[in-house]
Amino acid sequence: MKAILLTIGDEILIGQILNSNTQWMSEKLTDLGIEVSEHLTVGDREEDIARVLKSTVGECDFLIIGGGLGPTHDDVTMETLSRHFKVPLQYDEEWVSRIEVIFKDRGRVMSENNKKQGYLLKDAIRIDNDCGTAAGQHFQDQKTEIFVVPGVPHEMMSMMNRYILPFVVGKNPQEKILKRSLLTTGIGESALADRLDPFVQKIRANPNVTLAFLPSTTQVKLRLQMKSLSSNASAEFDGLSEELRRLCGEDFFGFDPSTIEEVILTALKSKRSKLALAESCTGGLIAHRLTQIPGCSEVLQGSLVLYQNELKQLELGISSELLQKNGAVSEEIARAMADGVRKKWGSTFGLATTGYLGPTGGDERAPLGTVWIALSSAKGITTRKFRFESDRMRAKERAAQAALDLLRRSLDASSIV
Amino acid sequence: MKAILLTIGDEILIGQILNSNTQWMSEKLTDLGIEVSEHLTVGDREEDIARVLKSTVGECDFLIIGGGLGPTHDDVTMETLSRHFKVPLQYDEEWVSRIEVIFKDRGRVMSENNKKQGYLLKDAIRIDNDCGTAAGQHFQDQKTEIFVVPGVPHEMMSMMNRYILPFVVGKNPQEKILKRSLLTTGIGESALADRLDPFVQKIRANPNVTLAFLPSTTQVKLRLQMKSLSSNASAEFDGLSEELRRLCGEDFFGFDPSTIEEVILTALKSKRSKLALAESCTGGLIAHRLTQIPGCSEVLQGSLVLYQNELKQLELGISSELLQKNGAVSEEIARAMADGVRKKWGSTFGLATTGYLGPTGGDERAPLGTVWIALSSAKGITTRKFRFESDRMRAKERAAQAALDLLRRSLDASSIV
């Protein structure tokens, strides 16, 4: 079954507001096995709304229309629907008295404007709004079930959860989509696509299975989907997912919505390890990311964010000779930072970054974009060199990710031993 | 002149990704006086793309098509455009060699897949991608100028800024909208709205002027807009903007796209001051935010991110008696951290945070959500106490902002003296 989402609102078209409602609705509908085939946004103008109604009603099973139900003169959704479907508006006394109660509860008096929100489509089902004054509506035209909801996110969500999603489930009980996202890092999209090509070729034979590559600055997400048509679909899906995970090898680190931070903290906790950071070019980003996770203080001791060379001497005893001889961005300094902070704080692991992130800087030994990462443990020190692009913020993100990934791989490896 | 934005991508329709590209494009185009009349999103399927091309080409002056230019099998935008407009695809040797250089620079080998990105529409203008492998395109059909851009946000933005927006300006030079966004922090939306009410009443008389309140977790942005209809509009607009700035008082910190980090770093540079941070609950976020700005190393020395109490003793000599007597989240510990890091590193300013951010934790003296902030300088130590909500990430953002804002206000105040 197909759904189309129609958003009405000038504030979206001028870029004042991000259209997050359609993302939320799309995810919910997709989870129920509904195919969302189109998102449309038009302004608060009758001719534009009427035009898209003409092209969508009858073309889908569900049409959800959001926005333009407010009390002011620029909200024209109800009048437009009334004229387009030739259904008169009817004053709903009961709804208006409910609006009055809402205002009373908030210690305010209802304005005359709000009475406009009492005019609803005759014979359509009213979808009550339990946290605002704009009522929703539900009616049918041709084969399309049409729902009208307010643009205010929590009011829309409440109506979707209470009324619309249960209705959709009732209409479409059988089909379900199995969905799993595998997270990888440390490998680019193209290299991963090359490696997974045999798998992609194989699933192409099955129209019920799809695989999407979703790259971002720091990772590539693989979304595997399968239409669940038979009772053994779930086992088949698990088999495909496991095959994919094996092909990803060490570049796989978890399933969405897990994060690399969580994976690392869980592994460190299970080993009762302590982590110390010494950050130069990442400037606190690694510590910031890890401290987003509740309970991180069990394993993360802290971070020495040392942005100036004198502090590397003062805090970690790195000699000015070593700095001068190798340059601040060098394997030797990364090693000294990782090892220094681990020993200073008595940690299991010391993780360090040093690099030139730009937009300017760099020297002959370490040109702009060079980043050295080091991980120290009782077993020794591992280092990695990277060369990132010149965009400062993206390079910083990639450097932090590369450092976290070095630690993750070392934790994985040691758990296999 | 009218623009329509067409997004192509299953990941948007299934709700995996928020369509933030269209908001960004809409804002930029609106600023140039272009009416964005519609947003459309369809999946990576030829028939869906062809259907919306039919309904939009010829109906607007500018059509911007974003997404589906990647190297994998599910990216079908170019093939679809080729068939729809009956323009063959041509292998662009030069572009492929550019892609190869991009891979080489990153120390990787181009995969076979990427060659697909060399097939471009014959006779269309190539819009170079300066940070990725998918080239953009520009061509005309009927009265509509058609631009094709990648879905990756920074690649799209770069093409918009370098090529598309300048082209649009050239086509539509006359109408202009004057626009300025004033940034405030440390005051809530309602309190600010109350203070600005007389100003809002005054501008309501002028239909060419609008003021919007755009609140986020850490600040309230005020967007002032005016249609520029006469030669003295610019002076009138500057007058209104200045009036608004005065009303915001000390809560105003700059004009968009400036940030509080930039304002602080500029002020510190002009005073040749050095800043040291000691972060507990903000976990490196303050350092991370400041190190996003190029050149911050001139004034930011670093940050001691001390997530465990033993480190507060080890690094800053804060006695266990003081910790036990007052608790780690207390005015005394915030003072000792700010003063301690300043003296240890010989800094002009020491800025410190300590708090319980949840989702659990807190004690009788400092319940969940309590944050203490301290700023130390040669003049003495200033402290502030906050009580934030229990959402960890939002509370952390607010704590970092509150700390930066305490420093900003102290810099402003001293510059007035």
Contacts between the chains, C-beta under 8 A, distances in Angstrom:
chain1	res1	chain2	res2	distance
A	7	B	39	7.7
A	12	B	23	7.7
A	12	B	26	7.5
A	12	B	39	6.9
A	13	B	26	5.9
A	13	B	30	7.9
A	13	B	35	8.0
A	13	B	36	4.7
A	13	B	37	7.0
A	13	B	38	7.6
A	13	B	39	6.9
A	14	B	26	6.0
A	14	B	27	7.0
A	14	B	30	4.5
A	14	B	36	6.8
A	15	B	22	7.9
A	15	B	23	4.9
A	15	B	24	6.9
A	15	B	25	7.4
A	15	B	26	3.4
A	15	B	27	3.0
A	15	B	28	7.5
A	15	B	29	7.9
A	15	B	30	5.8
A	15	B	36	7.5
A	16	B	27	7.5
A	16	B	212	6.5
A	16	B	214	7.3
A	16	B	223	7.8
A	17	B	23	7.5
A	18	B	18	6.8
A	18	B	20	5.9
A	18	B	23	4.8
A	19	B	19	6.3
A	19	B	22	7.3
A	19	B	23	7.1
A	19	B	39	7.4
A	20	B	18	6.0
A	22	B	15	7.8
A	22	B	19	7.4
A	22	B	41	7.9
A	23	B	12	7.7
A	23	B	15	4.9
A	23	B	17	7.4
A	23	B	18	4.8
A	23	B	19	7.1
A	24	B	15	6.8
A	25	B	15	7.3
A	26	B	12	7.5
A	26	B	13	5.9
A	26	B	14	6.0
A	26	B	15	3.3
A	27	B	14	7.0
A	27	B	15	3.0
A	27	B	16	7.4
A	28	B	15	7.4
A	29	B	15	7.8
A	30	B	13	7.8
A	30	B	14	4.4
A	30	B	15	5.9
A	36	B	13	4.6
A	36	B	14	6.8
A	36	B	15	7.5
A	37	B	13	7.0
A	37	B	42	7.2
A	37	B	43	6.7
A	37	B	48	6.8
A	38	B	13	7.5
A	38	B	40	7.2
A	38	B	41	6.6
A	38	B	42	5.5
A	38	B	48	7.2
A	38	B	52	8.0
A	39	B	7	7.7
A	39	B	12	6.9
A	39	B	13	6.8
A	39	B	19	7.4
A	39	B	39	7.2
A	39	B	40	7.1
A	39	B	41	3.8
A	40	B	38	7.1
A	40	B	39	7.1
A	40	B	40	5.8
A	40	B	41	7.8
A	41	B	22	7.9
A	41	B	38	6.6
A	41	B	39	3.8
A	41	B	40	7.8
A	42	B	37	7.2
A	42	B	38	5.5
A	43	B	37	6.7
A	48	B	37	6.8
A	48	B	38	7.3
A	55	B	55	6.7
A	188	B	108	6.5
A	189	B	70	7.4
A	189	B	71	7.4
A	189	B	72	7.6
A	190	B	71	5.8
A	190	B	110	7.4
A	190	B	111	3.9
A	190	B	113	5.1
A	190	B	114	5.6
A	191	B	108	7.2
A	191	B	111	6.2
A	193	B	71	6.9
A	193	B	72	5.4
A	193	B	111	6.9
A	193	B	113	5.4
A	194	B	111	4.9
A	194	B	112	7.1
A	194	B	113	6.6
A	200	B	73	6.8
A	204	B	73	8.0
A	210	B	74	7.9
A	212	B	10	6.5
A	212	B	11	6.5
A	212	B	74	6.2
A	213	B	70	7.4
A	213	B	72	5.4
A	213	B	74	7.8
A	214	B	11	5.8
A	214	B	16	6.7
A	214	B	17	7.4
A	215	B	152	8.0
A	223	B	11	7.7
A	223	B	16	6.8
A	277	B	305	7.5
A	279	B	284	7.7
A	282	B	291	8.0
A	283	B	287	5.4
A	283	B	288	5.6
A	283	B	290	7.4
A	283	B	291	2.8
A	283	B	292	7.7
A	283	B	296	7.9
A	284	B	279	7.6
A	284	B	284	3.3
A	284	B	285	7.0
A	284	B	286	7.4
A	284	B	287	3.1
A	284	B	288	4.2
A	284	B	291	6.5
A	284	B	303	5.5
A	284	B	305	6.4
A	285	B	284	7.0
A	285	B	288	4.6
A	285	B	291	7.7
A	286	B	284	7.3
A	287	B	279	8.0
A	287	B	283	5.5
A	287	B	284	3.1
A	287	B	287	7.8
A	287	B	288	7.9
A	287	B	305	4.5
A	287	B	307	7.7
A	288	B	283	5.7
A	288	B	284	4.2
A	288	B	285	4.6
A	288	B	287	7.9
A	288	B	288	4.6
A	290	B	283	7.4
A	291	B	282	8.0
A	291	B	283	2.8
A	291	B	284	6.6
A	291	B	285	7.7
A	291	B	305	7.9
A	291	B	307	6.7
A	291	B	396	7.4
A	292	B	283	7.8
A	292	B	392	7.3
A	292	B	393	5.9
A	292	B	396	7.4
A	294	B	358	7.2
A	294	B	359	5.5
A	294	B	360	7.3
A	294	B	392	6.0
A	296	B	283	7.9
A	296	B	307	7.2
A	297	B	307	5.1
A	297	B	308	6.3
A	300	B	307	5.4
A	301	B	307	6.1
A	301	B	308	5.0
A	301	B	310	8.0
A	301	B	311	5.9
A	302	B	304	7.2
A	302	B	305	4.7
A	302	B	306	4.6
A	302	B	307	4.6
A	302	B	308	6.4
A	302	B	311	5.0
A	303	B	284	5.5
A	303	B	303	7.5
A	303	B	305	3.9
A	304	B	302	7.2
A	304	B	304	6.7
A	304	B	305	7.6
A	305	B	277	7.5
A	305	B	284	6.4
A	305	B	287	4.5
A	305	B	291	7.9
A	305	B	302	4.7
A	305	B	303	3.9
A	305	B	304	7.6
A	305	B	305	6.2
A	306	B	302	4.7
A	307	B	287	7.8
A	307	B	291	6.7
A	307	B	296	7.3
A	307	B	297	5.1
A	307	B	300	5.4
A	307	B	301	6.1
A	307	B	302	4.6
A	308	B	297	6.3
A	308	B	301	5.0
A	308	B	302	6.5
A	310	B	301	8.0
A	311	B	301	6.0
A	311	B	302	5.1
A	311	B	345	6.7
A	314	B	344	8.0
A	314	B	345	7.3
A	344	B	314	8.0
A	345	B	311	6.7
A	345	B	314	7.3
A	358	B	294	7.2
A	359	B	294	5.5
A	360	B	294	7.3
A	387	B	105	7.5
A	387	B	106	6.7
A	387	B	107	5.9
A	389	B	106	7.6
A	389	B	131	6.8
A	391	B	131	6.8
A	391	B	154	7.3
A	392	B	292	7.2
A	392	B	294	6.0
A	393	B	292	5.8
A	394	B	154	7.3
A	396	B	291	7.4
A	396	B	292	7.3
